[in-house]
Amino acid sequence: MDCGADPAGLKIAGMSGERAIQIERDILGKNNRIAADNRARFLADDLIVFNLVSGPGAGKTSLLVRAVSELKGGRPVGVIEGDQQTSNDADRIRATGVPAIQINTGKGCHLDAAMVGEAYRRLPPLKGGILFIENVGNLVCPAAFDLGEACKIVVFSAADGEDKPLKYPDMFAASSLMLINKIDLAPVIDFDLAQTIEYARRVNPNIEVLTVSARTGEGFVGLYAWIRKQAAHQRRPVQDASR
């Protein structure tokens, strides 16, 4: 499904609004059923899964290269990469020694649950580990599609400006964490961090915020602590239910 038929505002030439809405419901309904299957599989494998979303150029891949390089010694780590074309990002991840599966969506502007389920079956066992899904660079389409992840993490660059949460509210509303990358540039470009956080919390009062620099490593200790917290939170209900 490409951006021209996105559930955020489905419009198809020559088709009534009622019919378009029904198609939207069918697409999302099927996706959500597969996402539930993915989630059950991830939980059975004691796997914490994060869906990284951003616009192009925010630095998701550079961020992931540093993160997986530093996390892989403590637990299994894998990556599913989404791009319209090329295997460049998956190649960068594999160069760290971490397994990665590339999904090319062609004209599609987002990953869906079926794509992720198939890619996960091609990864080596990751039981007890972390799976990062790097979605296609787009701050609109991926907001509507559950992939079975524990959390969406929205990444944007300090150089992108403070108003991204207001321009793309659905993505920030759907995300648990806002990662502001390239924070080392903030003094040079006069970036207003407080204003950015205020905008994000207008859209999503519960969103957590971390600042990082994939280039210098600033903020990654805090990111890893956040990841550990999410993993512990996910395991707790499973442990409680088994008592």
Backbone bond lengths (Angstrom), bond angles and torsions (degrees), N, CA, C in turn:
res aa  C-N    CA-C-N  psi(-1)  N-CA   C-N-CA  omega(-1)  CA-C   N-CA-C  phi
1 M - - - 1.470 - - 1.517 109.30 -
2 D 1.335 118.78 122.49 1.451 120.34 -176.83 1.527 110.62 -95.33
3 C 1.356 114.45 179.28 1.469 118.87 -174.60 1.517 112.38 -63.06
4 G 1.326 116.94 -26.03 1.453 119.33 179.59 1.507 113.38 -67.88
5 A 1.344 116.37 -13.60 1.462 120.19 178.77 1.517 109.40 -128.53
6 D 1.301 115.55 46.47 1.461 119.96 -175.60 1.518 111.30 -84.34
7 P 1.375 117.38 139.30 1.460 119.88 -179.74 1.518 114.59 -62.34
8 A 1.341 117.63 -17.76 1.465 118.76 179.49 1.522 111.90 -65.74
9 G 1.329 117.70 -16.54 1.461 120.24 178.07 1.508 108.84 -175.94
10 L 1.327 117.55 68.23 1.452 123.12 -170.40 1.514 111.24 -66.86
11 K 1.355 116.25 123.49 1.460 122.24 176.59 1.519 108.01 -140.20
12 I 1.314 117.52 123.85 1.454 122.05 179.47 1.516 107.84 -127.09
13 A 1.342 116.44 125.88 1.467 121.15 -177.37 1.519 110.79 -57.91
14 G 1.329 116.47 133.88 1.449 121.33 176.60 1.513 114.65 79.26
15 M 1.322 117.66 7.79 1.463 120.52 -178.51 1.524 109.47 -122.09
16 S 1.314 116.61 140.93 1.456 120.37 179.49 1.519 110.88 -67.17
17 G 1.334 115.68 154.67 1.456 120.25 178.05 1.511 112.29 -59.77
18 E 1.344 116.69 -37.08 1.463 120.49 -179.04 1.530 110.99 -64.04
19 R 1.340 116.41 -43.19 1.460 120.27 179.32 1.522 111.02 -66.75
20 A 1.342 116.46 -39.55 1.465 120.69 178.89 1.518 110.82 -62.37
21 I 1.332 117.13 -41.01 1.459 121.03 178.33 1.520 110.93 -63.09
22 Q 1.343 116.85 -39.61 1.459 120.07 178.67 1.527 111.17 -63.85
23 I 1.331 117.16 -41.06 1.468 120.83 177.09 1.526 110.40 -62.19
24 E 1.342 115.09 -42.97 1.469 119.90 177.54 1.523 110.75 -57.39
25 R 1.325 116.61 -46.20 1.465 120.51 -178.99 1.527 110.95 -63.65
26 D 1.336 116.47 -40.04 1.462 120.27 179.90 1.521 111.09 -63.68
27 I 1.338 115.82 -44.61 1.462 120.30 -179.11 1.521 110.88 -63.75
28 L 1.327 116.37 -49.41 1.458 119.55 -178.32 1.527 111.55 -68.33
29 G 1.329 117.17 -35.83 1.460 119.90 178.94 1.513 111.18 -62.18
30 K 1.333 116.88 -46.38 1.462 120.47 178.26 1.523 110.91 -63.10
31 N 1.336 116.37 -44.27 1.457 120.00 179.17 1.529 111.36 -60.23
32 N 1.318 116.90 -43.17 1.460 120.15 -176.97 1.515 112.24 -67.39
33 R 1.327 117.49 -32.30 1.473 120.05 176.10 1.530 110.76 -66.26
34 I 1.323 116.45 -41.92 1.467 119.73 178.38 1.530 110.01 -69.32
35 A 1.339 117.08 -38.05 1.470 120.82 177.46 1.523 110.91 -60.59
36 A 1.333 117.24 -38.06 1.467 120.31 177.83 1.525 110.49 -64.46
37 D 1.329 116.49 -38.71 1.474 119.72 176.26 1.523 110.69 -64.62
38 N 1.332 116.49 -43.34 1.468 119.90 176.92 1.517 110.92 -58.58
39 R 1.332 115.73 -45.56 1.465 119.91 -176.94 1.533 110.85 -62.04
40 A 1.323 116.08 -41.24 1.461 119.67 178.67 1.530 110.74 -63.02
41 R 1.329 116.44 -39.88 1.465 120.56 179.03 1.529 110.30 -66.14
42 F 1.331 116.62 -43.21 1.464 119.75 179.47 1.535 110.93 -62.53
43 L 1.320 116.35 -43.32 1.460 119.66 -179.98 1.528 111.20 -65.11
44 A 1.323 116.51 -39.17 1.467 120.46 177.93 1.526 111.09 -62.39
45 D 1.334 116.12 -31.11 1.468 121.05 178.79 1.526 112.30 -90.90
46 D 1.344 117.38 8.30 1.465 122.15 -179.93 1.533 110.49 52.25
47 L 1.330 114.61 47.08 1.454 121.83 -174.10 1.526 109.34 -112.91
48 I 1.321 117.10 131.38 1.453 121.28 173.88 1.535 107.63 -96.51
49 V 1.323 116.55 129.88 1.470 121.50 -171.24 1.524 110.00 -123.45
50 F 1.323 115.73 130.03 1.461 122.13 179.66 1.524 109.68 -120.74
51 N 1.326 115.87 133.82 1.460 123.71 178.33 1.527 107.73 -103.54
52 L 1.345 116.92 105.96 1.458 121.61 -179.00 1.522 109.40 -89.10
53 V 1.323 115.26 124.47 1.460 121.80 -177.54 1.525 108.91 -126.07
54 S 1.330 115.54 146.98 1.464 119.60 178.47 1.517 108.38 -171.99
55 G 1.322 115.99 171.20 1.442 120.75 166.97 1.522 109.87 -80.06
56 P 1.326 118.06 168.98 1.463 120.66 177.40 1.530 111.42 -61.53
57 G 1.326 115.99 140.05 1.455 120.50 173.44 1.508 116.14 85.20
58 A 1.328 118.06 5.70 1.463 119.97 -179.67 1.525 112.59 -76.16
59 G 1.328 116.74 -17.05 1.466 119.98 177.82 1.513 114.40 98.60
60 K 1.356 117.79 23.75 1.470 119.95 -179.31 1.527 112.18 -58.72
61 T 1.331 116.21 -44.87 1.463 118.61 -175.39 1.520 111.19 -68.94
62 S 1.317 117.85 -42.48 1.467 120.31 176.88 1.525 110.68 -60.90
63 L 1.310 115.89 -40.13 1.461 121.21 177.23 1.527 110.56 -61.71
64 L 1.342 116.05 -44.88 1.463 120.35 -179.67 1.522 111.98 -66.88
65 V 1.323 117.40 -39.55 1.469 120.03 179.49 1.517 110.27 -57.46
66 R 1.329 116.91 -46.24 1.463 119.60 177.97 1.521 110.97 -66.13
67 A 1.320 117.68 -44.74 1.466 120.84 -175.36 1.526 111.57 -64.20
68 V 1.330 117.59 -48.62 1.472 118.58 -176.72 1.518 111.10 -68.09
69 S 1.333 117.61 -32.87 1.461 120.93 177.39 1.522 110.91 -61.67
70 E 1.333 116.15 -36.79 1.460 120.29 -176.10 1.517 113.16 -89.59
71 L 1.335 117.69 -20.79 1.462 120.73 -178.25 1.526 113.66 -94.07
72 K 1.325 117.57 -21.63 1.459 120.47 -169.75 1.521 113.66 -64.56
73 G 1.330 118.08 -22.34 1.461 120.11 179.36 1.516 114.07 -73.32
74 G 1.341 116.57 -19.89 1.458 119.67 -174.77 1.513 114.40 -97.32
75 R 1.311 118.29 -25.43 1.465 122.14 -178.15 1.525 108.62 -164.05
76 P 1.337 118.16 164.10 1.463 119.34 177.33 1.530 110.83 -62.86
77 V 1.314 115.79 140.54 1.459 121.74 179.48 1.525 108.00 -135.62
78 G 1.331 116.42 137.66 1.453 122.08 174.89 1.509 110.62 -139.93
79 V 1.336 116.10 161.54 1.463 121.36 -177.16 1.528 109.18 -136.38
80 I 1.324 115.37 136.98 1.462 122.76 167.62 1.518 107.00 -110.55
81 E 1.324 116.23 122.74 1.463 122.11 -175.77 1.521 110.61 -105.45
82 G 1.321 116.92 131.39 1.454 121.97 176.90 1.520 111.67 -116.41
83 D 1.327 116.72 124.19 1.462 123.28 174.77 1.520 108.10 -148.05
84 Q 1.305 116.00 158.22 1.461 118.34 175.77 1.526 111.24 -66.87
85 Q 1.320 117.22 -41.55 1.457 122.05 179.77 1.533 109.79 -144.57
86 T 1.322 116.26 165.61 1.470 128.60 176.08 1.532 112.31 74.38
87 S 1.329 114.72 160.72 1.463 121.77 174.42 1.524 110.25 -113.03
88 N 1.338 116.71 20.85 1.461 120.97 -174.24 1.525 112.88 -56.97
89 D 1.326 116.93 -44.75 1.461 119.47 -175.44 1.525 110.98 -71.21
90 A 1.320 118.11 -41.59 1.463 120.38 177.13 1.527 110.31 -62.64
91 D 1.327 117.57 -37.51 1.472 120.81 178.16 1.526 110.59 -62.38
92 R 1.320 116.93 -39.25 1.471 120.09 178.72 1.528 111.16 -65.31
93 I 1.325 116.65 -38.51 1.464 119.84 177.96 1.522 110.32 -67.91
94 R 1.325 117.32 -45.91 1.472 120.77 -178.54 1.525 111.46 -61.03
95 A 1.324 116.81 -30.01 1.468 120.23 179.44 1.525 112.04 -63.88
96 T 1.327 118.07 -18.76 1.472 121.94 177.00 1.530 111.80 -84.65
97 G 1.340 117.22 -7.45 1.455 121.09 -175.56 1.510 114.12 92.22
98 V 1.335 117.17 5.63 1.469 122.35 179.91 1.535 108.45 -99.91
99 P 1.339 118.28 134.98 1.464 119.86 179.58 1.523 112.31 -68.26
100 A 1.323 116.06 141.81 1.465 121.34 -179.75 1.517 109.03 -144.68
101 I 1.322 115.70 139.60 1.454 122.96 174.29 1.521 108.50 -113.47
102 Q 1.334 115.86 127.55 1.460 120.84 179.00 1.519 110.00 -92.44
103 I 1.340 116.60 132.11 1.463 123.00 170.10 1.515 107.57 -113.58
104 N 1.330 117.01 123.40 1.465 121.22 173.53 1.522 108.66 -104.47
105 T 1.314 115.74 121.87 1.463 121.22 -173.59 1.524 113.54 -93.08
106 G 1.341 118.04 -2.13 1.462 119.41 -177.91 1.520 111.21 63.66
107 K 1.322 116.60 -118.49 1.466 120.36 179.21 1.526 112.23 -84.14
108 G 1.315 117.81 -6.58 1.469 121.22 -179.56 1.515 111.87 -71.37
109 C 1.334 116.46 145.49 1.467 121.10 -173.86 1.524 112.99 -106.76
110 H 1.332 117.76 11.91 1.461 120.22 -179.48 1.519 109.37 -162.18
111 L 1.316 116.29 162.74 1.456 121.92 169.73 1.522 108.69 -85.80
112 D 1.337 115.98 154.09 1.458 119.39 172.02 1.528 108.94 -123.72
113 A 1.317 115.90 173.53 1.464 120.84 -172.46 1.522 111.87 -65.36
114 A 1.327 118.23 -35.66 1.465 120.95 179.91 1.528 110.78 -64.31
115 M 1.325 117.07 -43.38 1.457 121.12 177.48 1.531 111.07 -58.65
116 V 1.330 115.80 -44.34 1.463 120.72 -177.49 1.529 110.98 -67.97
117 G 1.334 116.57 -41.15 1.462 119.45 178.81 1.515 112.04 -60.55
118 E 1.339 116.75 -42.71 1.467 120.99 178.63 1.529 110.83 -66.54
119 A 1.326 118.00 -42.86 1.465 121.20 179.74 1.527 110.82 -64.00
120 Y 1.325 117.00 -39.14 1.466 119.80 -179.69 1.527 111.32 -62.10
121 R 1.315 117.02 -36.28 1.466 120.12 178.91 1.526 111.98 -65.75
122 R 1.318 117.04 -20.40 1.472 121.37 -179.07 1.523 112.73 -91.57
123 L 1.329 117.49 -9.16 1.462 120.86 177.49 1.530 110.31 -81.92
124 P 1.335 117.87 154.90 1.472 119.75 172.31 1.522 109.98 -67.56
125 P 1.337 118.74 165.21 1.473 120.58 -179.63 1.531 111.81 -56.43
126 L 1.330 115.55 134.08 1.467 121.67 -179.10 1.520 111.50 -123.04
127 K 1.333 117.59 21.88 1.470 121.61 -174.06 1.529 111.10 -51.52
128 G 1.335 115.00 129.25 1.454 120.97 179.72 1.517 113.98 78.88
129 G 1.326 117.36 10.93 1.453 120.38 -173.39 1.521 114.48 -112.93
130 I 1.322 114.26 -152.80 1.465 123.02 -176.65 1.525 108.45 -127.84
131 L 1.324 115.79 134.95 1.459 121.60 172.20 1.523 108.41 -118.71
132 F 1.321 115.79 123.10 1.455 121.66 173.28 1.521 108.65 -102.33
133 I 1.326 116.48 131.03 1.463 122.37 173.41 1.517 106.98 -109.88
134 E 1.334 116.21 115.65 1.466 119.27 176.16 1.519 107.98 -95.26
135 N 1.312 115.80 107.36 1.459 121.18 -176.00 1.527 110.97 -74.29
136 V 1.311 115.42 167.11 1.462 121.71 175.74 1.533 109.11 -60.19
137 G 1.332 116.08 141.60 1.461 120.08 -178.72 1.520 112.05 -66.61
138 N 1.332 115.92 99.95 1.466 121.16 -175.23 1.526 107.07 -170.33
139 L 1.310 117.66 127.25 1.466 120.78 -178.43 1.527 113.05 -96.36
140 V 1.345 117.38 13.39 1.460 120.43 -179.84 1.532 110.65 -116.90
141 C 1.324 116.53 -71.37 1.474 121.50 -170.17 1.527 114.79 -55.86
142 P 1.349 120.28 -46.00 1.471 118.94 -174.08 1.526 114.52 -65.22
143 A 1.326 117.97 -14.85 1.466 120.18 -177.43 1.520 112.29 -61.24
144 A 1.345 117.46 -32.00 1.463 121.36 -172.79 1.520 113.79 -87.97
145 F 1.337 117.70 -8.81 1.459 119.96 -170.36 1.520 111.90 -110.36
146 D 1.326 115.37 111.58 1.452 122.98 172.05 1.520 108.04 -74.20
147 L 1.332 117.13 132.06 1.464 121.18 179.12 1.518 111.94 -108.08
148 G 1.341 116.00 -1.94 1.457 121.26 -174.50 1.517 112.45 99.27
149 E 1.339 116.80 7.37 1.460 121.97 -177.03 1.519 112.18 -71.95
150 A 1.331 115.40 161.18 1.463 120.46 172.01 1.519 110.21 -75.70
151 C 1.333 116.75 -40.16 1.469 121.69 -176.07 1.522 110.23 -148.67
152 K 1.320 115.48 148.46 1.454 121.48 163.82 1.527 108.26 -92.89
153 I 1.320 115.45 138.29 1.461 122.20 174.91 1.522 106.92 -119.27
154 V 1.317 117.33 116.79 1.460 120.09 179.05 1.523 108.44 -94.46
155 V 1.330 114.78 128.37 1.461 122.19 -178.01 1.522 108.47 -113.68
156 F 1.310 116.40 132.94 1.456 118.37 167.10 1.512 109.25 -145.98
157 S 1.306 115.11 163.59 1.447 121.88 -173.78 1.520 111.05 -94.26
158 A 1.318 115.95 144.59 1.463 119.67 174.61 1.525 110.64 -56.14
159 A 1.327 116.62 -28.66 1.462 120.49 -179.98 1.525 112.79 -74.23
160 D 1.344 116.82 -11.78 1.469 120.31 -179.17 1.522 112.87 -78.24
161 G 1.336 117.79 -14.41 1.461 120.23 179.77 1.508 112.93 99.26
162 E 1.326 114.40 160.43 1.466 121.16 -172.29 1.525 114.34 -75.88
163 D 1.320 118.48 -20.55 1.464 119.88 -167.70 1.528 114.91 -93.90
164 K 1.325 118.76 10.54 1.459 120.56 -179.96 1.534 112.45 -55.01
165 P 1.352 120.14 -42.41 1.470 118.63 -179.82 1.528 113.75 -61.52
166 L 1.328 117.57 -31.00 1.459 120.36 179.08 1.523 111.26 -79.09
167 K 1.320 117.55 -31.92 1.460 121.29 179.98 1.527 112.13 -74.85
168 Y 1.348 116.21 -32.79 1.465 121.23 -175.88 1.530 109.72 -127.90
169 P 1.324 117.42 62.16 1.469 120.45 -170.35 1.522 114.03 -64.19
170 D 1.339 118.74 -33.95 1.463 119.27 -177.40 1.516 111.66 -60.59
171 M 1.325 117.05 -40.03 1.457 120.12 -178.99 1.522 111.47 -66.82
172 F 1.313 117.01 -41.89 1.462 119.82 -179.14 1.521 110.81 -72.89
173 A 1.321 117.39 -31.45 1.466 120.62 175.98 1.516 111.23 -67.35
174 A 1.336 117.54 -31.87 1.464 121.89 -176.69 1.524 112.88 -84.67
175 S 1.329 117.83 -9.94 1.460 121.36 -172.25 1.527 111.82 -99.01
176 S 1.322 115.04 146.04 1.464 121.36 176.94 1.517 112.15 -88.04
177 L 1.336 115.90 -28.95 1.463 121.05 -176.20 1.523 109.34 -134.68
178 M 1.325 115.82 136.14 1.458 122.24 170.94 1.524 107.66 -106.59
179 L 1.335 115.89 117.15 1.458 121.88 176.61 1.519 108.30 -101.80
180 I 1.309 116.81 117.39 1.459 121.14 177.67 1.525 107.09 -97.17
181 N 1.313 115.68 104.83 1.459 122.37 -176.29 1.539 110.52 -88.52
182 K 1.331 115.27 167.74 1.475 123.47 179.90 1.530 110.86 59.75
183 I 1.329 115.25 35.95 1.463 119.12 -178.04 1.530 111.10 -66.96
184 D 1.331 117.10 -18.04 1.469 120.65 176.43 1.531 111.88 -65.22
185 L 1.341 116.66 -17.75 1.465 120.56 178.30 1.528 112.72 -85.60
186 A 1.325 117.02 -12.53 1.463 120.65 -172.15 1.529 114.19 -53.24
187 P 1.341 119.59 -44.61 1.472 118.44 -179.68 1.530 113.19 -64.54
188 V 1.324 116.14 -28.19 1.469 120.13 -176.58 1.526 111.45 -78.87
189 I 1.329 116.01 -35.88 1.470 119.85 -173.78 1.529 112.69 -102.66
190 D 1.337 116.90 3.39 1.465 121.70 177.45 1.530 111.21 60.34
191 F 1.329 115.34 49.44 1.464 122.36 -178.97 1.525 110.04 -78.76
192 D 1.327 116.94 134.08 1.470 121.95 -177.82 1.532 108.93 -100.26
193 L 1.317 116.75 95.88 1.460 121.91 -176.45 1.521 111.31 -65.32
194 A 1.308 118.03 -44.68 1.464 121.41 -178.02 1.532 110.99 -60.87
195 Q 1.319 117.19 -39.83 1.460 120.86 179.59 1.527 110.52 -66.23
196 T 1.328 116.40 -40.48 1.461 121.01 178.83 1.518 111.08 -60.91
197 I 1.319 116.79 -45.70 1.464 121.06 -179.99 1.526 110.60 -64.45
198 E 1.332 115.94 -39.39 1.470 119.49 178.83 1.524 110.80 -63.00
199 Y 1.327 117.21 -42.04 1.464 120.56 177.47 1.526 111.05 -63.15
200 A 1.326 116.70 -44.57 1.464 120.64 -178.73 1.523 111.00 -61.29
201 R 1.328 116.49 -39.02 1.466 119.29 -176.38 1.523 112.47 -81.94
202 R 1.319 117.76 -12.17 1.465 118.97 167.07 1.526 109.42 -65.70
203 V 1.322 115.28 -38.93 1.456 121.87 -177.94 1.522 111.44 -80.93
204 N 1.322 116.59 -41.78 1.463 122.79 -175.87 1.522 108.71 -141.21
205 P 1.327 118.01 94.48 1.469 120.64 -176.05 1.528 113.50 -60.32
206 N 1.326 117.78 -21.18 1.466 121.13 -175.52 1.522 113.85 -98.11
207 I 1.320 118.30 0.27 1.458 119.15 -176.39 1.527 110.37 -66.85
208 E 1.331 116.03 135.78 1.459 121.14 175.03 1.526 108.32 -89.96
209 V 1.326 115.87 155.04 1.462 120.87 -173.84 1.524 109.96 -133.16
210 L 1.325 115.20 131.43 1.464 121.52 172.41 1.513 108.68 -133.69
211 T 1.323 116.19 145.30 1.459 121.33 174.63 1.520 108.68 -108.26
212 V 1.328 116.00 137.07 1.461 120.87 -177.28 1.516 110.06 -142.13
213 S 1.324 114.56 164.70 1.458 121.37 169.79 1.526 107.51 -134.64
214 A 1.323 116.13 112.09 1.460 119.60 177.74 1.523 110.87 -64.90
215 R 1.320 117.44 -24.21 1.467 121.06 -179.01 1.522 111.69 -75.70
216 T 1.346 116.98 -45.07 1.470 120.08 -175.10 1.526 113.57 -99.59
217 G 1.328 117.54 -18.91 1.460 120.79 -175.94 1.514 113.53 90.77
218 E 1.336 117.28 -1.18 1.468 120.36 178.48 1.527 110.58 -57.45
219 G 1.335 116.92 133.21 1.453 121.79 174.32 1.513 115.64 86.35
220 F 1.328 118.74 -6.04 1.462 119.63 -175.88 1.521 112.49 -73.09
221 V 1.303 118.24 -28.63 1.470 120.07 175.18 1.528 109.48 -60.33
222 G 1.323 116.70 -43.22 1.460 120.64 177.64 1.515 111.99 -65.73
223 L 1.331 117.64 -37.30 1.463 120.91 177.66 1.524 110.77 -64.00
224 Y 1.320 117.33 -43.21 1.467 119.98 -179.77 1.529 111.11 -66.19
225 A 1.330 116.93 -35.46 1.469 119.84 176.30 1.524 109.86 -64.77
226 W 1.331 117.22 -39.24 1.469 121.08 177.99 1.519 110.63 -64.39
227 I 1.321 117.50 -41.84 1.466 121.42 178.17 1.526 110.56 -61.66
228 R 1.319 116.75 -44.55 1.479 119.99 178.36 1.519 111.23 -60.98
229 K 1.318 116.28 -39.33 1.466 120.53 179.09 1.519 110.96 -63.24
230 Q 1.337 117.08 -42.33 1.466 120.35 179.66 1.525 110.93 -66.08
231 A 1.328 117.00 -39.63 1.464 120.61 179.17 1.526 110.64 -64.15
232 A 1.331 116.53 -42.29 1.470 120.19 179.25 1.521 110.94 -65.71
233 H 1.327 116.53 -39.16 1.466 121.19 179.36 1.523 110.63 -64.55
234 Q 1.338 116.69 -39.57 1.463 120.08 -179.96 1.516 111.46 -67.10
235 R 1.331 116.53 -38.83 1.466 119.77 -177.15 1.520 111.80 -72.19
236 R 1.323 117.98 -30.35 1.467 121.03 -172.56 1.527 113.17 -58.97
237 P 1.339 120.19 -47.49 1.471 119.03 179.19 1.520 112.54 -61.54
238 V 1.358 116.82 -36.09 1.464 120.16 178.57 1.512 110.31 -64.14
239 Q 1.329 116.43 -44.61 1.458 120.36 179.72 1.520 111.42 -65.83
240 D 1.346 115.76 -41.46 1.474 119.21 -179.99 1.528 111.12 -64.16
241 A 1.345 116.52 -38.17 1.459 120.39 -177.65 1.514 112.10 -69.44
242 S 1.343 116.30 -22.98 1.468 118.90 -177.16 1.514 112.09 -85.38
243 R 1.329 118.16 -6.63 1.475 120.72 -178.68 1.520 112.05 -80.62
